[in-house]
Amino acid sequence: MLKFIKSYSYKYIYIRPFPSTLHLFSTLLSLPFLKKGNSKNTQLSKYSFTMRGAHGGACSLLAALSLLLALHSANADNPYRYYTWKITYGDIYPLGVKQQGILINGQFPGPTIDCVTNDNLIISVYNYLNEPFLLSWNGLQQRRNSWQDGVSGTNCPIMPRRNFTYALQAKDQIGTYFYFPSLGLHKAAGGYGSIKVYSRPQIPVPFPPPAGDYVVLAGDWFKRMFLQQLRYFVDGGHNLPFPDGLIINGRGWNGYTFTVEQGKTYRFRISNVGTATSFNFRIQGHLMKLIEVEGSHTVQNTYASLDVHLGQSYSVLVTANQPPKDYYVVASSRFTSKVLTATAVLHYRNSFTKVYGRPPGGPTTEVEWSLNQARSIRRNLTASGPRPNPQGSYHYGLVKPVRTIILANSAPVINGKQRYAVNGVSYISPDTPLKLADYFNIGGVYSTGSISDRPNWGNAYLATSVIQANYRAYVEIVFQNWEKTVQSWHMDGYSFFVVGMDGGQWTEASRSRYNLRDTVARCTTQVYPSSWTAIYVSLDNVGMWNIRSEDWARQYLGQQLYLKVHTSSTSYRDELPIPKNALLSAFVSAINGRTMAVHESGADMEAEHFRPHFKPYPGFLGGYRGGAGGFRGFGGGFGKGGVGGGFGSGGVGGGFGGWDRSSGGAGSGAGGIGSSKRGGGKSHAGSSGGDDIGAPGDYSDDGSSP
């Protein structure tokens, strides 16, 4: 855990942490008893103690080490899981036609993330596309950490031939979620995958362990128009065309098989990862017992089929209790003029009878059927969630909201082009992410007065719409839908209580029909045509949070906004600091010289963004002393191997040195802003920060890559 190194003169003792405890060791910087007194005898840097004399600073050191050990012990139950993902284009054939899709490590869909409550997820993403890229994490709440949300309002994009390492935590969560590419219309080309968050072993789960745990990623798909064509079409002011079909786990008709054994029960985690349509899910001849909805254990009702709206996730148990043969697994579009259908196969092991005939039909097309099913889904009040206390111990219905926000969607034409809006405001993304504009106090990026709490029935307009709310406020949000299509709304950073939904216009009298006892908490909810849906949400997560339509063309063309949950506190208990590796490319290009005036010590400022955050990330940082250059070319950083040059003159070369091998680097880097020169440096460890991405490295004490 710690490495004690005594100097040959016996006058100093140096203490250096091992990589696994760097994130804990750095917290000692904030201890007041190490900052005061004994300053001549005890020196504390980010990476080592220097203690002079046999007795000087001994008490401080002992106390600090005791705290460090306690922190390390407390963190032992929250392990780190490391992932390295390579984002590329590749040929796929989801509907029988060769297309260029977005792959992760050569896979479509991408790898499944399997984790446990409170696990830390360190995900290094290498962008080999020819355009900017970001991943977002649908349902992961990013507690105190909207820096990692992966949407345009919080993060600069990962530029082509660059990489970024996300540091996520499944904090106090269980359940079924998914990740997806959030920029442009990338989601229509793939790049998505499942996230499973299991309960900790000591937390009881309200159902027996299943014999298997299957992922069902289903959604609509386009085969006649590829990504660039879709984007051109939408940028021209049109909605997406009607999809060409549906797919299940990246495949079309009978393309995917789920194998089961007779008599055993299996968990199916179903997510709608499409861009435009709801679907109904069913398995021929089998009933489904609903057990979980986006982190909420549910009353275990049995359904023959389930409506799954855009962005939503469900978990069901299916018992293989039918005669051994093959059965259809079906997803069919809902509330569309033409019904699209995709099938997979439920295969009983050692059976030889294939599926035949038509797959089973879906439910009635009437909205009332779907509305009644949605109302029947209730929260299991006695089951434990991510913590030992029962889900029903939080009495959401007894708390009175302090504010009501009504959000109405619309489809205006602005400047001759189709747009979509919320309360009359069609969102446009600024060059500078909102979160960075907030952090660096950059004016003119957005205004919290650009959108109201109530619908604006005047002329729609374009703006960067942000609503501000107070930290820990308890808020009622009503989604009002006057259009003839089903809407699906998602809220980043939170799980909210869906207290009511009904037809017509919401009024204060509608509250009499709220479920204030056992509704589910989730992150995505549907709003039926000419209807409303109301939610309660406790704003206990500071940050800048996206509220958006899950219909991706509508989101792309303005049906979204951001909720700024604000506190005057600067405590890390309320919000984590900006990550050390925060992407600043769009931020820098947007504000140009102002950054250089504000941050005169560019080397220190830039280096701060490249030092390890929670823990050393494999393949991202070469070591403690790699450091970085700054905005004005203050190369070098902390060690000899810093990112040379900087933005002004040298490029992001040199790379990151190892722990002690600081003269090393991570491959040649791209030219910086204003220069095309390559940086120097050897390729000892880690990932390249330049235009040629180095092979992902791993961490060891000397910074070398295995």
KERO-918741 format. One record per residue (C-alpha): residue in three letters; x, y, z. Coordinates in steps of 0.001 Angstrom, whole numbers. Example, Ala and Ser with C-alpha at 12.3 -4.5 7.8 and 13.67 -1.06 7.14 Angstrom:
BEGIN
type|c1|c2|c3
ALA|12300|-4500|7800;
SER|13670|-1060|7140;
END
This chain:
BEGIN
type|c1|c2|c3
MET|0|0|0;
LEU|2821|2419|929;
LYS|6481|2366|39;
PHE|8889|3672|2706;
ILE|12214|4905|1323;
LYS|14902|6122|3718;
SER|17575|8395|2278;
TYR|21234|7493|2638;
SER|21796|10515|4880;
TYR|19133|9269|7326;
LYS|17842|12835|7530;
TYR|14757|12282|5444;
ILE|12135|9609|5097;
TYR|10204|9534|1851;
ILE|6866|7805|1651;
ARG|5363|6979|-1708;
PRO|1988|5276|-2201;
PHE|1492|2339|-4500;
PRO|-761|3042|-7507;
SER|-3769|1394|-5873;
THR|-3822|4029|-3133;
LEU|-2901|7182|-4997;
HIS|-6483|8422|-4978;
LEU|-6610|8044|-1183;
PHE|-3137|9403|-615;
SER|-3997|12623|-2434;
THR|-6737|13377|96;
LEU|-4031|14006|2694;
LEU|-3350|17323|989;
SER|-6486|18720|2549;
LEU|-5656|17765|6145;
PRO|-5119|20931|8167;
PHE|-2772|19340|10699;
LEU|-367|18552|7873;
LYS|-535|22052|6473;
LYS|185|23870|9708;
GLY|3120|23737|12115;
ASN|6114|21512|11353;
SER|6349|23027|7903;
LYS|10115|22897|8053;
ASN|10169|19266|9038;
THR|7299|17799|7036;
GLN|6754|18440|3339;
LEU|3682|17149|1567;
SER|3251|17019|-2166;
LYS|630|15334|-4311;
TYR|2704|12203|-4437;
SER|4965|11906|-1385;
PHE|5714|12877|2188;
THR|9173|14151|3071;
MET|9694|13971|6838;
ARG|12872|15341|8369;
GLY|14377|14143|11634;
ALA|13606|11242|13880;
HIS|10674|12865|15661;
GLY|9545|15800|13547;
GLY|6023|15353|12229;
ALA|5709|11844|13649;
CYS|2295|12456|15182;
SER|1011|14086|12014;
LEU|2338|11229|9932;
LEU|843|8589|12199;
ALA|-2534|10282|12182;
ALA|-2417|10669|8419;
LEU|-1483|7049|7861;
SER|-4242|5924|10208;
LEU|-6743|7909|8184;
LEU|-5351|6552|4944;
LEU|-5681|2982|6173;
ALA|-9235|3637|7318;
LEU|-10150|5119|3952;
HIS|-8563|2228|2125;
SER|-10465|-248|4280;
ALA|-13733|1575|3658;
ASN|-13070|1513|-81;
ALA|-12314|-2207|-174;
ASP|-15965|-3061|-813;
ASN|-16122|-794|-3870;
PRO|-13815|-2475|-6372;
TYR|-12616|-1004|-9628;
ARG|-13472|-2576|-12970;
TYR|-11375|-1582|-15961;
TYR|-12472|-1523|-19587;
THR|-10670|-492|-22758;
TRP|-12952|208|-25696;
LYS|-11915|835|-29280;
ILE|-14591|2708|-31268;
THR|-14474|1957|-34999;
TYR|-16606|1751|-38090;
GLY|-17306|-1722|-39392;
ASP|-19531|-3685|-41730;
ILE|-22756|-4997|-40201;
TYR|-25813|-6718|-41697;
PRO|-28670|-6201|-39196;
LEU|-31439|-6305|-41804;
GLY|-29626|-8320|-44447;
VAL|-28026|-5301|-46110;
LYS|-24365|-4417|-45705;
GLN|-24006|-1194|-43743;
GLN|-21326|755|-41952;
GLY|-22053|614|-38239;
ILE|-20325|1821|-35091;
LEU|-18545|-1010|-33298;
ILE|-16981|-1272|-29853;
ASN|-14038|-3661|-29811;
GLY|-15373|-5014|-33080;
GLN|-18774|-5821|-31570;
PHE|-22313|-4726|-32343;
PRO|-23985|-4355|-29928;
GLY|-21086|-3361|-27697;
PRO|-19760|-5261|-24655;
THR|-22034|-5720|-21659;
ILE|-20968|-4030|-18434;
ASP|-21487|-6375|-15481;
CYS|-21016|-4684|-12129;
VAL|-22251|-4551|-8541;
THR|-23719|-1660|-6557;
ASN|-21049|979|-5816;
ASP|-18486|-516|-8194;
ASN|-16170|1993|-9840;
LEU|-16033|1695|-13624;
ILE|-12916|2976|-15378;
ILE|-13654|2949|-19106;
SER|-10974|4089|-21560;
VAL|-12578|5026|-24869;
TYR|-10418|5307|-28005;
ASN|-12098|7132|-30881;
TYR|-11077|5717|-34264;
LEU|-14008|7351|-36062;
ASN|-13462|10319|-38345;
GLU|-15722|12551|-36248;
PRO|-16182|13532|-32587;
PHE|-17716|10951|-30289;
LEU|-19158|10630|-26777;
LEU|-20789|7854|-24791;
SER|-23562|8461|-22288;
TRP|-24880|6097|-19621;
ASN|-28661|5848|-19709;
GLY|-29796|5419|-16096;
LEU|-26486|5644|-14250;
GLN|-27044|8626|-11990;
GLN|-23443|9885|-11808;
ARG|-23897|10882|-8181;
ARG|-22138|14229|-7560;
ASN|-20415|13734|-10883;
SER|-22202|15178|-13910;
TRP|-18696|15662|-15321;
GLN|-18926|12050|-16549;
ASP|-22423|12178|-18045;
GLY|-21196|12096|-21625;
VAL|-23615|14525|-23287;
SER|-22827|17724|-25165;
GLY|-23903|19943|-22277;
THR|-21386|18432|-19875;
ASN|-18466|17147|-21937;
CYS|-16308|18186|-24834;
PRO|-16308|15426|-27433;
ILE|-13591|12838|-27854;
MET|-11996|14038|-31052;
PRO|-10903|11636|-33814;
ARG|-7746|9679|-32974;
ARG|-8013|10681|-29314;
ASN|-9043|8898|-26168;
PHE|-10819|9690|-22925;
THR|-11189|7680|-19739;
TYR|-14544|7801|-17980;
ALA|-14555|7285|-14210;
LEU|-18073|6178|-13257;
GLN|-19614|4669|-10149;
ALA|-22822|2649|-9870;
LYS|-23462|4513|-6636;
ASP|-26443|3201|-4666;
GLN|-27976|1639|-7762;
ILE|-29151|-1746|-8965;
GLY|-30932|-2781|-12118;
THR|-30923|-2685|-15892;
TYR|-29610|181|-18020;
PHE|-27668|775|-21226;
TYR|-25022|3047|-22706;
PHE|-25177|4708|-26112;
PRO|-23387|7271|-28319;
SER|-24912|10659|-27577;
LEU|-23665|12949|-30353;
GLY|-25328|13567|-33681;
LEU|-27288|10543|-34814;
HIS|-24608|8005|-33884;
LYS|-27208|6034|-31961;
ALA|-28834|5142|-35299;
ALA|-25603|3378|-36315;
GLY|-24997|1291|-33184;
GLY|-22392|1863|-30500;
TYR|-24733|872|-27681;
GLY|-24627|-1896|-25084;
SER|-26171|-3139|-21858;
ILE|-25353|-2270|-18240;
LYS|-26241|-4765|-15506;
VAL|-25927|-3603|-11909;
TYR|-26262|-6510|-9482;
SER|-27135|-6238|-5795;
ARG|-24361|-6636|-3252;
PRO|-24194|-10138|-1746;
GLN|-25403|-8954|1661;
ILE|-28558|-7328|221;
PRO|-31499|-9745|-195;
VAL|-33088|-9939|-3641;
PRO|-36852|-10657|-3844;
PHE|-36549|-13611|-6229;
PRO|-34415|-16762|-6472;
PRO|-31197|-16582|-8511;
PRO|-32092|-17246|-12159;
ALA|-30413|-19975|-14186;
GLY|-29296|-17380|-16723;
ASP|-29302|-13632|-17298;
TYR|-30026|-12527|-20875;
VAL|-29838|-9088|-22470;
VAL|-32439|-8004|-25034;
LEU|-31409|-4797|-26809;
ALA|-34200|-4099|-29280;
GLY|-35102|-1102|-31377;
ASP|-35908|301|-34783;
TRP|-33341|391|-37576;
PHE|-32734|2049|-40946;
LYS|-31209|188|-43870;
ARG|-32031|2382|-46862;
MET|-30332|5464|-45412;
PHE|-26967|5268|-43701;
LEU|-25763|7521|-40896;
GLN|-24484|10368|-43061;
GLN|-27666|10331|-45148;
LEU|-29862|10344|-42047;
ARG|-27944|13271|-40632;
TYR|-28152|15197|-43896;
PHE|-31883|14523|-44045;
VAL|-32522|15733|-40485;
ASP|-30179|18716|-40790;
GLY|-32269|19769|-43755;
GLY|-35217|20277|-41431;
HIS|-36995|16938|-41750;
ASN|-37926|14263|-39264;
LEU|-36394|10839|-39640;
PRO|-38155|8654|-42202;
PHE|-40160|5680|-41017;
PRO|-37750|2916|-39902;
ASP|-37124|-47|-42169;
GLY|-37450|-2623|-39423;
LEU|-36693|-3669|-35869;
ILE|-33695|-5628|-34633;
ILE|-32981|-7684|-31513;
ASN|-29382|-7723|-30279;
GLY|-28197|-6345|-33595;
ARG|-29935|-8939|-35757;
GLY|-33074|-9212|-37821;
TRP|-35581|-12000|-38375;
ASN|-34725|-15082|-36233;
GLY|-31133|-13900|-36122;
TYR|-30527|-14321|-32396;
THR|-31098|-17355|-30157;
PHE|-31662|-17593|-26395;
THR|-30988|-21130|-25177;
VAL|-32841|-22454|-22112;
GLU|-33300|-25746|-20276;
GLN|-36723|-27069|-19455;
GLY|-37862|-26346|-15912;
LYS|-35401|-23532|-15277;
THR|-36104|-19813|-14873;
TYR|-34196|-17074|-16688;
ARG|-33906|-13325|-16371;
PHE|-34405|-11227|-19494;
ARG|-33276|-7588|-19361;
ILE|-35155|-5705|-22071;
SER|-34139|-2233|-23270;
ASN|-35516|-97|-26085;
VAL|-32374|1309|-27715;
GLY|-34160|2565|-30819;
THR|-34476|6078|-32158;
ALA|-38150|6503|-33075;
THR|-40619|3801|-31987;
SER|-42027|2055|-28947;
PHE|-42310|-1716|-29150;
ASN|-44238|-4543|-27531;
PHE|-42195|-7507|-26295;
ARG|-43476|-11077|-25889;
ILE|-42306|-14691|-25944;
GLN|-44501|-17226|-27691;
GLY|-46241|-19564|-25233;
HIS|-44538|-18103|-22146;
LEU|-45555|-15624|-19474;
MET|-43227|-12989|-18057;
LYS|-42991|-12068|-14377;
LEU|-41926|-8440|-14021;
ILE|-39272|-8009|-11310;
GLU|-37453|-4722|-11942;
VAL|-37842|-1425|-13784;
GLU|-34742|772|-14116;
GLY|-33549|83|-10595;
SER|-36902|-417|-8839;
HIS|-37938|-3886|-7669;
THR|-41578|-4239|-8679;
VAL|-44637|-6081|-7497;
GLN|-44215|-9325|-9400;
ASN|-47178|-9193|-11752;
THR|-47330|-11580|-14690;
TYR|-47714|-10295|-18248;
ALA|-48155|-11948|-21633;
SER|-46499|-8938|-23272;
LEU|-44921|-5635|-22250;
ASP|-44855|-2242|-23911;
VAL|-41339|-800|-23833;
HIS|-40998|2826|-24859;
LEU|-37917|4585|-26167;
GLY|-35066|4558|-23650;
GLN|-36859|2311|-21148;
SER|-35605|-904|-19520;
TYR|-37397|-3802|-17807;
SER|-36372|-7086|-16194;
VAL|-38617|-10152|-16335;
LEU|-38360|-13768|-15224;
VAL|-39354|-16422|-17754;
THR|-39735|-20076|-16791;
ALA|-39053|-22655|-19501;
ASN|-42141|-24736|-18699;
GLN|-43375|-25583|-22191;
PRO|-42757|-28646|-24391;
PRO|-39137|-28609|-25621;
LYS|-38943|-26912|-29014;
ASP|-38219|-23479|-30433;
TYR|-40457|-20467|-29739;
TYR|-40600|-16964|-31174;
VAL|-39255|-14030|-29188;
VAL|-41050|-11013|-30651;
ALA|-40692|-7239|-30667;
SER|-43254|-5302|-32721;
SER|-43684|-1568|-33117;
ARG|-46466|213|-31227;
PHE|-48751|3021|-32350;
THR|-47359|3104|-35890;
SER|-49313|3108|-39155;
LYS|-47299|114|-40300;
VAL|-46386|-2568|-37757;
LEU|-42721|-3555|-37821;
THR|-41747|-6907|-36328;
ALA|-38467|-8509|-35305;
THR|-38078|-12038|-33998;
ALA|-35470|-14030|-32143;
VAL|-35650|-17650|-31015;
LEU|-36144|-19181|-27579;
HIS|-34472|-22562|-28012;
TYR|-34932|-25449|-25590;
ARG|-31665|-27310|-25273;
ASN|-31614|-30718|-27007;
SER|-34813|-29970|-28935;
PHE|-34985|-30187|-32722;
THR|-38320|-28584|-33619;
LYS|-37758|-25218|-35265;
VAL|-40100|-22245|-35139;
TYR|-42687|-22145|-37886;
GLY|-45760|-20181|-38871;
ARG|-46551|-16628|-37953;
PRO|-45258|-15179|-34688;
PRO|-47890|-14353|-32065;
GLY|-49663|-11052|-32565;
GLY|-49430|-8108|-30225;
PRO|-52057|-6355|-28125;
THR|-54682|-3941|-29330;
THR|-53441|-723|-30855;
GLU|-55556|1346|-28472;
VAL|-53626|3582|-26107;
GLU|-55911|2653|-23208;
TRP|-54466|-885|-23059;
SER|-50933|439|-22753;
LEU|-51956|3102|-20214;
ASN|-53635|524|-17980;
GLN|-50564|-1702|-18130;
ALA|-48328|1213|-17148;
ARG|-50552|1972|-14151;
SER|-50400|-1670|-13051;
ILE|-46629|-1556|-12568;
ARG|-46041|-902|-8868;
ARG|-43061|-754|-6565;
ASN|-42320|-3632|-4198;
LEU|-42370|-1756|-886;
THR|-40875|-4555|1202;
ALA|-37948|-5436|-1062;
SER|-34534|-3954|-394;
GLY|-33079|-1777|-3104;
PRO|-29357|-1036|-3320;
ARG|-29325|-593|461;
PRO|-30704|-2864|3191;
ASN|-33676|-618|3967;
PRO|-36946|-1483|2170;
GLN|-37868|514|-910;
GLY|-41043|1650|831;
SER|-39122|3379|3602;
TYR|-38885|6519|1472;
HIS|-42360|8027|1711;
TYR|-42268|10155|-1403;
GLY|-45999|10869|-1238;
LEU|-45763|12585|2150;
VAL|-43343|15251|928;
LYS|-44890|18361|-591;
PRO|-43169|19675|-3722;
VAL|-41858|23214|-3436;
ARG|-42046|23879|-7161;
THR|-44026|22731|-10188;
ILE|-42479|22742|-13657;
ILE|-44657|22026|-16696;
LEU|-42849|21008|-19884;
ALA|-44872|20889|-23101;
ASN|-43435|19506|-26325;
SER|-44253|20956|-29728;
ALA|-43179|20684|-33367;
PRO|-42691|24222|-34705;
VAL|-41189|25286|-38004;
ILE|-38421|27824|-37360;
ASN|-36613|29615|-40188;
GLY|-38338|27337|-42656;
LYS|-37103|24123|-41061;
GLN|-38722|21501|-38887;
ARG|-37686|21851|-35265;
TYR|-38940|20477|-31948;
ALA|-39319|22503|-28797;
VAL|-40044|22504|-25077;
ASN|-42193|25376|-23804;
GLY|-41631|27116|-27108;
VAL|-37834|26903|-26961;
SER|-35916|24726|-29408;
TYR|-32577|23832|-27857;
ILE|-29321|24562|-29661;
SER|-25998|23249|-28389;
PRO|-23349|25883|-27691;
ASP|-19715|25429|-28659;
THR|-18760|25341|-24983;
PRO|-20369|22647|-22816;
LEU|-22626|24216|-20195;
LYS|-20824|22496|-17355;
LEU|-17472|23946|-18387;
ALA|-18979|27387|-18936;
ASP|-20259|27217|-15374;
TYR|-16983|26031|-13928;
PHE|-14819|28605|-15692;
ASN|-17384|31430|-15349;
ILE|-17652|31949|-19093;
GLY|-20478|34334|-19862;
GLY|-22736|34366|-22889;
VAL|-23008|30601|-23256;
TYR|-26495|30245|-21773;
SER|-29043|32024|-19628;
THR|-31314|30429|-17047;
GLY|-34031|32832|-18159;
SER|-34171|31462|-21684;
ILE|-36980|29006|-20869;
SER|-39917|29325|-18501;
ASP|-41454|26894|-16011;
ARG|-44677|26890|-18017;
PRO|-45543|26442|-21707;
ASN|-45049|29459|-23920;
TRP|-47712|29489|-26593;
GLY|-46076|32327|-28517;
ASN|-43738|31932|-31449;
ALA|-41093|29273|-30892;
TYR|-37459|30333|-30958;
LEU|-33952|28885|-30773;
ALA|-31982|29118|-27530;
THR|-29712|27197|-25192;
SER|-32372|26455|-22601;
VAL|-31443|25895|-18952;
ILE|-33704|25831|-15896;
GLN|-32045|26406|-12541;
ALA|-33269|24714|-9363;
ASN|-32000|24549|-5819;
TYR|-30104|21585|-4462;
ARG|-32308|19345|-2282;
ALA|-35526|20896|-3579;
TYR|-38447|18497|-4010;
VAL|-39973|19223|-7406;
GLU|-43031|18211|-9404;
ILE|-42500|18029|-13169;
VAL|-45424|17598|-15557;
PHE|-44813|16496|-19145;
GLN|-47694|17751|-21295;
ASN|-48112|16225|-24748;
TRP|-50581|17807|-27162;
GLU|-49268|15917|-30165;
LYS|-50665|12715|-31663;
THR|-47594|10582|-31008;
VAL|-46260|8904|-27877;
GLN|-43477|10893|-26246;
SER|-40685|9404|-24150;
TRP|-38783|11611|-21681;
HIS|-35508|10873|-19932;
MET|-33815|12712|-17075;
ASP|-30101|12287|-16473;
GLY|-28775|12197|-12924;
TYR|-31947|11026|-11251;
SER|-34509|8365|-10608;
PHE|-37964|9956|-10314;
PHE|-41371|8789|-9088;
VAL|-43992|8508|-11852;
VAL|-46956|9654|-9770;
GLY|-49580|9974|-12488;
MET|-50508|9818|-16162;
ASP|-53790|10452|-17934;
GLY|-55405|11974|-20994;
GLY|-56172|15624|-21602;
GLN|-54648|18683|-19992;
TRP|-53008|18542|-16596;
THR|-54496|20796|-13916;
GLU|-53964|21055|-10193;
ALA|-57054|18880|-9792;
SER|-55158|16090|-11564;
ARG|-53182|15551|-8358;
SER|-56182|13817|-6854;
ARG|-55424|10896|-9179;
TYR|-51747|10580|-8218;
ASN|-50332|7340|-6858;
LEU|-48596|8583|-3717;
ARG|-47894|5167|-2217;
ASP|-46186|2619|-4458;
THR|-45340|3963|-7896;
VAL|-42036|2956|-9460;
ALA|-38958|5156|-9497;
ARG|-37285|5229|-12898;
CYS|-35351|7521|-15243;
THR|-37474|7353|-18431;
THR|-41243|7724|-18755;
GLN|-43748|7761|-21589;
VAL|-46415|10385|-22277;
TYR|-49327|9161|-24376;
PRO|-50859|11228|-27202;
SER|-52867|14240|-26011;
SER|-51985|13291|-22448;
TRP|-49804|14187|-19477;
THR|-47424|12403|-17128;
ALA|-46381|13800|-13739;
ILE|-43265|12939|-11749;
TYR|-41854|13814|-8337;
VAL|-38092|14155|-8035;
SER|-35824|15015|-5130;
LEU|-33018|17174|-6501;
ASP|-30305|15635|-4358;
ASN|-27643|15479|-7069;
VAL|-25757|18679|-7862;
GLY|-24835|19158|-11488;
MET|-25950|20056|-14995;
TRP|-28496|17436|-16083;
ASN|-30041|16764|-19474;
ILE|-33831|16370|-19768;
ARG|-34544|15115|-23266;
SER|-36828|13369|-25653;
GLU|-35745|9798|-26318;
ASP|-37066|10161|-29864;
TRP|-33645|10906|-31269;
ALA|-34647|13134|-34174;
ARG|-36722|15250|-31797;
GLN|-33831|15448|-29350;
TYR|-31441|16308|-32176;
LEU|-33752|19066|-33432;
GLY|-34327|20744|-30085;
GLN|-36652|18791|-27778;
GLN|-34365|18902|-24775;
LEU|-33117|21235|-22062;
TYR|-30785|21195|-19085;
LEU|-31611|21383|-15401;
LYS|-28927|23102|-13378;
VAL|-29153|21847|-9801;
HIS|-27310|24525|-7905;
THR|-25766|24948|-4487;
SER|-23534|27705|-3187;
SER|-21459|25111|-1361;
THR|-18102|24146|-2813;
SER|-17785|21015|-703;
TYR|-16784|17783|-2411;
ARG|-19544|16160|-403;
ASP|-21976|17909|-2735;
GLU|-20099|17711|-6026;
LEU|-16835|16132|-7073;
PRO|-14112|18339|-8564;
ILE|-13572|18610|-12285;
PRO|-11792|15436|-13451;
LYS|-8065|15636|-13917;
ASN|-8427|14380|-17466;
ALA|-11363|16597|-18453;
LEU|-11592|17158|-22186;
LEU|-11167|20830|-22999;
SER|-10876|20876|-26786;
ALA|-14218|22495|-27572;
PHE|-13902|24668|-24500;
VAL|-10538|26024|-25587;
SER|-11572|26597|-29175;
ALA|-14739|28337|-28087;
ILE|-13186|30941|-25815;
ASN|-9792|31270|-27502;
GLY|-7589|33887|-25844;
ARG|-9721|34316|-22767;
THR|-8561|31033|-21310;
MET|-4970|32040|-21715;
ALA|-5616|35298|-19911;
VAL|-7424|33586|-17070;
HIS|-4971|30705|-16726;
GLU|-1577|32291|-17082;
SER|132|29246|-15547;
GLY|-922|27040|-18397;
ALA|1398|24194|-17514;
ASP|-20|23791|-14046;
MET|-3590|24209|-15191;
GLU|-3278|21742|-18021;
ALA|-1256|19287|-15982;
GLU|-3961|19289|-13359;
HIS|-6279|17815|-15948;
PHE|-3973|14921|-16719;
ARG|-3028|13711|-13272;
PRO|-4817|10648|-11924;
HIS|-8280|11166|-10504;
PHE|-9673|8362|-8349;
LYS|-7046|5805|-9254;
PRO|-4463|5420|-11972;
TYR|-6344|4459|-15100;
PRO|-4887|1660|-17213;
GLY|-3713|2846|-20566;
PHE|-4457|6494|-19923;
LEU|-1894|8069|-17628;
GLY|1666|6895|-17794;
GLY|2419|7698|-14184;
TYR|2804|10216|-11449;
ARG|5385|12405|-13091;
GLY|4210|12496|-16667;
GLY|2500|15804|-16315;
ALA|1393|17888|-19229;
GLY|2064|21004|-21173;
GLY|-199|23986|-20887;
PHE|-2230|26329|-23002;
ARG|752|28500|-23827;
GLY|3349|25891|-24538;
PHE|4699|25472|-21037;
GLY|5821|21957|-21831;
GLY|7265|19503|-19429;
GLY|4601|19385|-16770;
PHE|5676|17620|-13613;
GLY|8353|15431|-15044;
LYS|10599|15167|-18000;
GLY|8002|13354|-19992;
GLY|5266|15973|-19936;
VAL|2995|16709|-22817;
GLY|5369|18978|-24657;
GLY|4640|22244|-26241;
GLY|1035|22853|-25374;
PHE|-1584|24483|-27486;
GLY|458|27485|-28557;
SER|3451|25991|-30218;
GLY|4304|22405|-29699;
GLY|1433|20004|-30038;
VAL|341|17462|-27528;
GLY|3410|15356|-27939;
GLY|5738|13705|-25539;
GLY|2954|12000|-23734;
PHE|2905|10693|-20244;
GLY|5964|9367|-18505;
GLY|5940|6465|-16135;
TRP|6080|6509|-12365;
ASP|9794|7204|-12353;
ARG|10475|6779|-16026;
SER|9239|10285|-16617;
SER|11302|10877|-19702;
GLY|9145|8407|-21528;
GLY|5942|9171|-23303;
ALA|2957|7744|-25017;
GLY|3846|7953|-28625;
SER|4058|10926|-30875;
GLY|1261|13385|-30441;
ALA|-737|15550|-32733;
GLY|134|19164|-33296;
GLY|-1366|21573|-30849;
ILE|-3741|24339|-31652;
GLY|-1906|26673|-33995;
SER|816|24209|-34919;
SER|1139|20949|-36754;
LYS|4377|19827|-35216;
ARG|4581|16439|-33625;
GLY|5724|16014|-30079;
GLY|8603|13827|-29178;
GLY|8921|11109|-26632;
LYS|9290|7408|-26578;
SER|6426|4983|-26402;
HIS|6949|3537|-22955;
ALA|3444|3368|-21569;
GLY|-156|4364|-21684;
SER|-2189|5729|-24512;
SER|-1166|8303|-27033;
GLY|-2585|11739|-26623;
GLY|-1894|12522|-30240;
ASP|-3208|11790|-33672;
ASP|-1775|8283|-33570;
ILE|-3391|6426|-30725;
GLY|-947|4160|-28984;
ALA|-1818|688|-27865;
PRO|-3651|678|-24544;
GLY|-1154|206|-21757;
ASP|-1531|-937|-18203;
TYR|-231|362|-14939;
SER|2793|-856|-13110;
ASP|5159|827|-10709;
ASP|7608|1866|-13375;
GLY|4984|3054|-15828;
SER|5809|427|-18382;
SER|3270|-1359|-20481;
PRO|3224|-5147|-20311;
END
